């Protein structure tokens, strides 16, 4: 995605402040007498782990006010890395304490205090399970819907149990002022989790949508069209995406992200296209007209301003064309004359989405469309293979203009294109990218 250094720096500052807050609260108030260095390090590792775990709830909550402009895909990657770090802190906390003072093993002895021993053992197991199911969900063949429910429950248990443990130990948290401050700080993160999983679906009940069309289209995909049901719809910028739930209630495990590819000038009608990559997407074409739907969003900062005169090079792979189609449709509605180049990669001719519409848009706009097929038919006269730096050089004259770049598609394509752009010293503020494997 486009890097906004000021925004990124500001939100990293906010993140680290809130992460260190539990440890800071423990040190600000009346501190108890110092113990052995290893014990103090172990205790503060626990406080730091609690802070990181609490912030995991904030990062993953898709709150539009949090880290605005950073991008949900980047937040997700950060969330995964910090989850590993939190797990290491949770393990390092008891290990460091036991190395410094073996008598702490009594905390895990059920004969001493059963509830404490069970809760601490469960905390270690739940944190490990949280990490393992997140990293190897696909290998474990765990359905996304059930993983999402399990992830939320485990996160709620881990953070609430960690808070209870910190309060009950009563060393750094012996006084009521620090207990209250710590409960408020960590409790706020728990409330945000409840808001994202319970209150947000409740708010969506007042903004229902209706399935106007669900049809299978060329490219082994389904086109889903939603109409706003007695409300003004969802304003969005070209290139954004939303989370969709189908059924009578928004309280459902079936919630999936799809790029909005309709014209941004009509927020009361949203269109989505999904490749048939799993059980849910394969069943989309069977959805009946009139089915109730719920839309959470929009999200994402992978957006293009159709009213600007800034030229753009668009690179897409597979279903990564969906947000770019929204950009092109919006440019057509604005009668934009900006110079546009689209490099669109697919495995074969049958996989190409929006072929006819792209031809029409190329006539309406100052747009050149270049299809790149990995396995082309015998009579193919277009580009073959993969999109790389040489192919981009072939179709753009870097000396004549300085375009923005928009890249969306599978990770191999994005890695190749982003590396090529960096090799050609394209300014980072000109590069916009979005990795759509959010689940």
N, C-alpha and C positions, 0 to 999 in steps of 0.2 A: 504494500500500500504506500501511498505518498506519506513521507515522513514529515511530521510537523514537530519540529524540535522543541519549540516553546511549550506546546501542549504536552508532549511526551515528558519533558523535564518536570513540568508542574505536577503531572499526575504520578510520576515516579516519586516525587517528593512527598505527595499526599500518601501514597502507598506505604513508603518506608516509615513515615511518621506513625500511621495507624498500626503497622505491624509491630513497631517497637513500643507502642503505647502500653500494653500489659506489663512489659518488663520495666518501662519507665515509671509506671504507677507504683510498682513494688519498691522502687528505689527512692521515689520522691518523699513518701511518707516516712514515719519513724522507722528507721531501720534497726533490726535486731543485731545483737553482737555477732561479729564475723566468725564464721566457722572455717574449717580447712578449705584451702583454695579449690580442691576438686569438688567438694560439696557445693560451694558457691557457684562454680561454673555449671555443674549439673542442674542446680535449681534454676539458674537464669536461662539455660538451654530450654528447660520446660516452659518458662514464661514466653520465650521467643517462639517456641513451637506453637503455643496457644495463639499468639498474635498472628502467625502465618496462617494457621488453620482458620481463624476467624475471618481473615481477609480473603481466603479462598471462597467463602460464601458470598462475599461482595463481588468478587471478580466474575463469578459464574452466573450471577443473577440477571444478566442482560438488562441492567438498569441504564436507561438512556442518559442519565445525568452523570454516570461514573465513566471517567476516562473518555469523555466525548471527543471524537476526532481521532482516537487511537485505532479503532477498528476492532470488531468482535473477533475476527479471525486471529489477530495478534494477541488479543486478551486471552483467547483460548489456549494458544501456544504457551503464553506466560503462565497461565493457570496450571497447565500440565507440569511445567518445569518446577514451579513453586510447590506443587503437590508432592513431588519427589523430595524436595528440600524439607518440607514439613515432616514427611515420614522419617527422614534421617534424623531430624531434631527429636521426634518422639522416641526413636530408638536410642539416640545418644543420651537423652535425659536420664533414664534409669541406669544405663550402662555406666555412665560417668559417676553417678552417685554410688553404685555398687563397688566400683573400683576404689573410690575414695573411702567408702565406709560400708563394708559388707553387711553390717547390721540392718541396712535399709531393705534387705531381702525380706524382713518381717512384714513389710507393706504388702507383699504378695502372698503371705501365709494365711490361709483361710481360718486357721485355728485362732489367730489373734483378733482379726476383725473381718468377718466374712464378707460383708457388703463392700468394704474397701478393696479387699483382695479380688473379688469378682469384677468390680467396676474397672480396676486398673488393668487386669488381664484382658478384659473385654475391649478396653480402649486400645491396647496394643494390637489385638487381633483385628478389630474393626478398621483401624488405620491402615494396616497391611492389606486387608481385603479391599479397602477403598482404592488403593493404588493398583493392586493386581488386576482387579476387574476393569479399571480404566485403561491400563496399558495393553492388556491382552484380551479385551472384550471380544474381538472378532475371532481370535484363536480359540477362545472358550465357547464360541458359538452362542454368546449371550445376546438375545434380542435387545435392540436399542431401547425399546419402550420399557422393558423390565430393568435394564441396566440403569436407566434414568431414574426410575423410582427407587431402586436400591441405592444409587449414588446419593440421592437426596436424604434418604433415611439414615444412611451411614454417616453422612456429613453432619446431620442434626445431632446424632448420638455422640460422635467424636467431639464436637465442639462443646456441647452442653456438659458432657462428662468431664472433659478437660477443665472447663470452668469450675465445675463442682469440686474436682480434685484440688485445684489451686486455692479455692476458698477454704476447704476443710483442712488442708495441711497446716494453715494458720502459722506460718513462719513469717514470710514477707507480707502475708495478708492477715496478720493478727488483728489489726485495728479495723473498726467499722468504716472509717473514711475510705481506706483502700479497698475494702470489700465492696462497698457501694460503687465506687468509681470503676472497679474492674467489672462488676456485674453489669453496669450500664454500658461500658465500652464493648464488651463481648456480647452482651444481650442485644445490642443494636444490630450486630451482624446476624444473630439468630432470627431477629424480627424481619430482616431483609430476606432471609431464606423463606420464611413463612409468607412474606409478601409475594415473592416470585412464584411460589408453588401453590398458594391458596388464594390470596387476595387478588392477584392479577387475573386469574381465570374468572373470578367472581365479577370483576369489573368488565371483562369481555362479554358477559351475559347481556349487557346493555347495547352491544354493537354486533348483532348477528349478521351473517352473510348467507347468501343462497347460491348453490351451484347452478350456474346458467348453462354450462356445457362441460362435458368431460369426454374427450374423444381421442382415440389413438391416431397418431400422425406418423408421417414418414420419419425415419431415423430411430425407430424402436422407442417411441416416447409417447407420452400422453399430455395433451393440452387441457388445462383446467382453467375455467373462467368463472369468476365469482362476482356477484352483484351485491352491493350494499343493501341491506334490508331496513328501510326506513331511517337511514342516517346518511350523512354526507360522504362517507367513505374514509379512506386512509390516505392523506397526502403523502407523497413520497418523491424522492429525487431519482432520476434515471440511474439505474445500477444497484439500487438497494434491494434487500430481500426481506421476507417475513416468515414467521412460523405459522403453519397451518394445522388446524385441527378440524376433522370432519366428524359430524355426528350431532346428536341433540344437545350435548353439553360440552362446554370448554374444559370441564374437569375430566381429562382423558390422558392416558399414557401415550396415545397416538398423536404426537406433535412433531412436525418435520419442517426444516427450513428449505425454502425455494426462492430463487431470484424472481422478482417481479419483472416481467418483460413487456408489460403494456405501456401505453403512452402515459407519461406522468401528468398530462393535462386532464385526465379523467380519473380522479381518485375513487370514484364510486364503482368502477369496474376494474378488477384486477385479473391479470392473466399470468399463468405459470406454466412452465413446461418441465416435465420430469422424465429423465431417461429410465427405462425399465431395468433398474439395477438391484432390486430387492423385492421382497413380498409386498410391501406397501406400495411401492411405485408401480409394480405390475398390476395391482388391483385398482389403480386410479381410474382406468378407462371403464370400469364397471360401476363407478359411482353414478347414481341416478340424478337426473335433473330435479332440482328442488330440494336436494339434500342440504341440511343446515351446515354451515361452516363458521369457523372462528379464526380471526386473523390477529396475530400479535406482531406488532412492529410499526413502522419499518425499522430496519437496522442496517448498519454498514456505512462506510465512508468511501466506497468504491463508486464514485459518482462523477458525472460529466455535466457541465453547465452548457445546455444547448444554445443559450443566448449569447455566449462569448464567441469571439472570433479566433480563439486559440485552436490551431490545427491539432490533429490527434492521430496516432497510430494505435490501432486496436488489434490485439492478438488474443485469439480464443482457441480453446481445444474442447471438442465435444459439447457437452451441455454448458460449458463456460460461455457459450454464445448468448445465453439467456439475458444476463444483465446488459450485455452490449447491444442486443436488439432493442431493449428499452431506450438506451442512449440514442440509437439511430432513429427510432420512431419519434422520439421527442425532438430530435434535430429536424426531422422532416416536418413536424407540426410547426416548428419555429421558422421554417423555410431558411435554415442555416446554410451559409455558403462556405463554411470552413472546410479546409482540405482534410479529407478522411481517407485512411488506408486501413483495410481490414485483412488480416492474415488469419485464415480459419482452418485449423487442422482437424482431420478425422481419420479413422482407420480405413474406411472405404466410402464409396459413394452412397450406400444405403444408410450410413450413419449421419449424414449431413442434415442438420435441422435448418428450417427456414430458407431453403434453397431459392424458391420462387420469390419470396418476399425480399431477400437480399438483392435479387436481380432488379426488382422494382425500386428498391431504395437507392440502388446505384444510379438509376435514372433520375430520381428526384433530388438527390444530393450530389455534392462534389465528392463522391465516394468511389473508391476502387476496391473491389472484392477479389481476393486471391485465395482460392481453395487449395489446400495441400492435403493429399491423400497418401497414407502409408502403404495401402494396398489398392492401387488404382485399377480400373478396368482396362482392357486391351486398347480401347479407342480413346483413352484419356490423353488430353493434350495439355493439361495443367501441370502444376507443381507436384512432385512426388517426394516422399520421405518425411522428414521432420522439419519443424521451424527452428532455424538457428540464426546466428549472426549474419552469415553469408546471404541467406535468403532475405533477411530484412534489408541488408545493404543493396540487394538487387532491385528492390521496389521502392526505396526511398532515397531522396537526394538530401543528405544531411547538411549540405552546404547551402541549400536554398531556404530552409525553414527549421525551426526549433520546436518540434511538436511535443505534446504530452503523450505519454505511453500508458495504455490500459491493458493489463494482462490478466487473464482469468482462464483457468483450465486445470487439468491434472497436474500433480506436483512435478513429474519429469519435465513437462513442457515449461512450466513456470520457472523451474530451476535453470533450464537451458536459456530461456529468453532473458531472465533477470541477470544471469552471468554475462550474457552477450552485451546487454545494455551497460553494465558496469565496466566491461572491457573497453567499450567505446566511450567511456567517460561521460555518459549521459547524466546530468545532474539528478541527484536523488529526489529533489522536489518535483521532477518531471515524471517520475515513475509511480504509477498507481497499480497495485496488484491486490488480488483477493483470492485466497485459497478457499474453495467452497466445500472442503471435506470437514464441515463443522461437527459432524456426528461420528 
